[in-house]
């Protein structure tokens, strides 16, 4: 197990150190030099896993935005590599996968195939090629043994479950872990991913804001799609103009809220490596392995409770949260305290225009988790329905990217256009969306 190569003491200190810094506590656990070494070692180990742990690394590379700036740098430098870089698969192994999936005459399917990978995904890598009909294509090839490795990684990562139980005593960690495991394992099925991508492509075909590559061919371990290039979001984060940052942020948010309505799906892997800004100003979306199926669109309670919170209707908010399973049935809770807990998170929607920033995210992170704070005390009493896991994960990940971008915009406008129940919180589930 590659994960076992992380010395127990180092891994333990790293976990505690990361948690301490997210919660805004003192720097006594790890010095900056030790943190830098830990970050580099994590990149080395997680990058080799090419499975569940690499996905953890990608998640951390988003949430580093919540760390204090002087501590975030090592993780930013080390973990953002995981969004677009991993040790490449040898050409012979690539050819072996292609032969197994496309047949011994696989080369006849291409007029050109570049053995050097153009990008790396969590359980595979992407090659640039030309399909036999002349179309430029991206060929995603699953790493041999990725399925077994991913399952093993997930068993190893399950060791982190007790940490979440400490942080959130009322969470049903077992159900949440099962839900997360099932969703991640779906990413091994490239034919399922192809079906998801086709649905996204159909939903956004001809759209003036979002582009989805068409699927050319799909097999269990090989996925061929149209080749589309633009300025990677990671590059815009690093050196984009304010206009590019704002544009990328607005488009990412539009995708997040419009996809459940338009495609019946939620793109559930919002790290920057999966998006680019095309020369025509449209958002290019890659990698559809992780998706939440929402045939009825986004749950109306999300929009309704968000709007009721902004309107200050505390009792109705608590009743709604209790109905959805966020407030345990036997928990007596002060409605105004719940409103005080929620409203700062919704600041981007309360303002006419709002600029996301790392500083805002760090402030919110500290407020919600700092030992002894009222928000942290309330947070620990709440529960979390597994059915909301992917929605929460995608929303938090998207906010992390918006903060990295420093994007400014009228975010409320997007919700009013696409989020059921937000424009009219009195509407019921059965009425549908106008």
N, C-alpha and C positions, 0 to 999 in steps of 0.2 A: 504494500500500500504506500503510494507516494505520500499520502497525507501523514502517514506515520513518521515520515522523515522530518516533520516539524517537531523539534524537541518539545516534550510536554510542558516543561517550564516556560519555554519561550512562547509557545502557543497560548498558554494560560495567561501569561503577562500581557501578550498582545491583545487578547480578547478583553481582559480587564482594562488595559490601557486605552483601547479604542472606546470602550464603553464609558470610561471616566471622562475622556475628552469630549465625547458627544454630550454627556450630561453637564459639562461645564465645571467639573470639579478640578482640584489642583493637579499639578503635573508630577506628582510624586511617584507614580507607578513606573513610567518609562521616560527617560531623558530623550531629547531630540535625536541624539546619535543612535540610541538603541531603537527608537521608533523607525529611523531611516533603515537600519539593518533589518528590522522586522518586516518593513514594507517590501524591501527588495527580496527577502527570502520568501515572503508570501507570493510575490509575483513569480518567482522561480518555481515554487512547488505547485501553485494553482495553475500556472501556465502549462505544466507538464501533464496535469490531470486530464485536461480536455474533457471535462464532464461537469458534474454538479458543483465541484469546488470552483471551477473556472467561472461558472455562473454566479457564484457567491462573490467572486472577485469583481465581476462586472457590476454587480449591485453595489458593492462597496465603492467602486469608482464613481458612481453617481452620488452616493450619500457622503462622500468626502466633503461635499459642499457645506455640510453641517459642522465641520470641524473648525476650530480656531485657525486662522490663516497660517501662523507659524508652525502649526502641527499638521496642517493639511498637505503641505508641499510634498513630503515624502510619499504619501499615499497617492497623491495626484500623479506624480511622476511615475510611480511603479505600477499602480493599478489601472490607470487609463490605457496602458499598453495592452491590457487584456481586451479592450474594445476592438482592436484591429490587428493585434499581433499575437502569435503563438508559435512555438517551434513547428516548422513545416513538416508535412508528411513526405517521405521520400517518393520520388517519381515512380519507382517500381511498385510501391504500395498503391499509389494513385491508379496506375494502370491495372493493377489487380482488381481493385474495386470496380473500375469501369468495365473490365472484362466480365466480372461476375454479374453485373447489373445489366449491361447492354449486349453481352455476347462477345465471342472471340473476334468478331469483325467490328468491334466498337469504333475503330478509327474511321470507318466508312460513314459514320454519322456526322463526322466533323471534316471540314476542309482545313481547319487549323485548330490545334489545341496547345495551349501554353502550359508546360509542365510546372512552371514556377507559379505558386499560388498568388492570387491578387489580394486575398484577404483571408482571415481566419474567423470562424465562428466558434461557439462553445463546444460543439461536438463534431465539427467538420471544417473544411476549408473550401474556398471558392477559387475556381480557375477561370480565366478568360479564354474564350474559344469562338470559333465560327461554325455554326450549324450547317448541315449539308445544303440547306436552301439559301445560304448566304447571310443569314441573320447573325449579328454579334450576340453572343449569349454568355451568361454566367453559369458555370457548372459547379454546383455545391455537392461535395463528396463527403460522406460520413466516414469518420475515422474508423478503421477496422477495430472491432471490439469495443466500440463506444458504448453500446448498450450495457454490456457487463460492467464496464468502468463506471458508467453513470449510476447504475444501481448500487455499486459498491461505494461510490462517493456519497450517495444520498444516505446510505446506512451510517457512514462515518460522520456526516454532517448532522445526523439525527442526535448526535451527542450534545449539540448546542441547545436541544430542546429544554433541558433544565434551566438554562440561562433565561429563556423567554418566560418560563414559569415563575422565576424569581421576579422578573420585571412586571409581569402581568398575571397575578395569581388567579384571576377569574377566567383566563383564556383556557379553552379546551385545546391544549397543546396537541393532544393525540389526533383529534379531528383535523386541526389545522395542518399538522404534519402530513397526514394522509392526503388531504386535498392538494397541498403543495407538491407532494411526491407524484401524484397522479398527473397533475398538469405538466410538471417538468418531463416526466417520462413520455408524454405525448410528443415531445420534440424529437424523439427518435424515429417517428413515423413520417418519412418525407412525403408519402402519398397523402397522408392527412394534411400535412403542411401545404401541399400543392392544391388540395381542395379548398383550403382556407384562402390561399393566395388568389385562386380563381374568383372566389366570391368577393374579395376586396377589389380585384381588378375590374370585375363587372360593375361593382358599386361606384367606382370612381373613374370609370372610363370616360374620357372627354372632359373631366373636371378641370376647372381653371386654377385650382389651388393644390391638388394632390395627384401624384402619379404613382401607379403601381405596375411593376414589370409583369408582362404576360407570362404564363407558364407555357413552356415549349415541350417539355417531356418530364415525366416523373416516374421514379421507381422507389422501392423501399429505402435505398441508401444513396440514390443519386437524384438530384433535382436540377433541371435545366430551365432557366428563365431568360427573358430579354436582358441584355446588358444595358444598364442605365448608369450614367455617371453625373456627378455634380460636386459641389463643394461640401465635403463631409461636415456634419454638425460639430464634430470634435475640433475641426480646423476653425470653424466659426467661433467656437468657445475660446480658442486660443488667440485668434487674431482677426476676427470678423469686425466689420464696421457696425456702428449702432443700428443702422438700417437693416443689415443682414441679421443681426441678433434679434431685433424685434420681429422681423418677418418670419424667421425660423420658429420663434416662440409662439407666435399667433397660429402658424400652420400646424405645429405639433399639438397645440391645444384644440384646434379645430378637428384634427384627426381623432383625438382622444374622445371628444364628445359626439362627433358625428357618426363614427363607425358603427356603434351599436344600433343606431337608427337606420343607417343606409345599408349596412352589410349584415346586421344581426350578430356582429362580432366586435370584440375589443382587442386591438393589438396590445399584447401583454408583455412586450419586451422593450421598454422605452429607453434603453441606453443609447448614447449618441452614435455608436457605430452602426446603428440600423437606419440612419436617416442621412439625407444629403439635400442641399438646396440646388436645384437645377438652374441652368443659365436662363431659363424662362421664368424663374421666380417661383416655380412649383416645388413642393416638398416631395422628394423621392423616398419611398418607403421600401425597406428591405426586410427579409427574415420574418416569416409568418409562422414559425414553429410554435410559438407561445401565443395562444389566443383564448379568450373567454367567449364561450358561445352564449349569445344573448338574443334568442329568436324573438323575444318581445321587446327588445331594446333595453336601454339602461333602466333599472328599477325606478319606478316613479317616486319611491320614497326618498331617493337620493336628492332629487331636485326639490321635492316638497319640503323636506326637513332643512335643506340649505336655505331656502327662501324664508321659511318660518323663523329660522335662527336670525337671519339678517333683519327681519321685521321685529325681533325682540319678543316673540311669542313663546316665552319660556315653558309654560306648562304644556303646551301643545308639542313642543320639541321633546320634552322628557317622555311624554306619552308615546310619541312616535318612535323614539329610540328604544323604549321598553318593548314596544310591539315588535320591533325588528330584531330584538335580542341583544342590543348593545348594553342595556341596563338590566342586570339580573332581576328576576321577579320580586325577590325579597329585599331588594336594596332601597332604603329610603334615601331620597336624594333631594337636595335643595335646587329648585328649578333655576333660580337666578345664578347659583354657582355653576350650573351646567352651561348657562348662557355665557358667563364670564370665561369659562373654559374653552368654548367653541369659537366665540367671535374673533379673537385675534388670528385664528387660522384662516378666517374668511376675509381678512383685510383686503386681499387682492380683488374681491368681489364687491366690497363695500365702497371702495374708492372709485371715482369716475375713471381714473387711469392709475395704473400701479406698475412700479418697476420691481421685478423680482431681483434679489441679490443674495449672495452668500451670507452677508451680515444679517439679513432678515431671517434666513433659515436657521442660522446659528442661534439667534435670539429666541426663535420659537422652540427650537430643540432644547435649549437650556430651560425655558419656561416650563415645558412639559415634563422634563425629566430631572431637574435639579432637586436634590434631596431636600425634603421639607417644604417644597413649594406647594401651594394649594392645588395648582393644576396637576402636579405629580401625584398628590394624594388621591385626587378624584380619578385620575387616569388609571391608577392601580385597582380601583373598585369596578371598573367597567369590564364588560365581556367583549367577545369578538366573534360574530357568526362566520363560520367557514365559507358560506356562500358569498361573502363580501371580500374574501381574501385577495383575489386577483384585481378586483376593482380598486381596493386599497393600495395594493402593491404598485399598480400602474399609475394611480394618481400621485402617490408619494414619489415614485421614480420620475414622473413627468415634472413634478414641482422641482425636484433636484436638478433636472436638466435646465429648466427655466431659470433657476438661480445661477447655474453655471453660465448661462447665456447673458444674464443680466437683462432679460427681455422686458420691455415696457409695452403696455397695451391696454385696451379696454376689454378685459377678460369677461366681464359680466355680459357683454354683447353676445359672446359665443355661447354662453350657457342659456341665454334667453332664446337663441335660435335653435339649440339642439338638445337641451336637457329637459326631458319630460318632467312636468310638475314644477319647474322653476318659474316659468312665466305665470303659471296659474296653480298655486299650491293647493287649491281647493278641489282640483280635478281628481277623479278616482282612477284606479288602474284600468277600469273597463271602458273609460271614455276614449282611450287612445290619444294620439297626438294630432293636433290640428295641422 
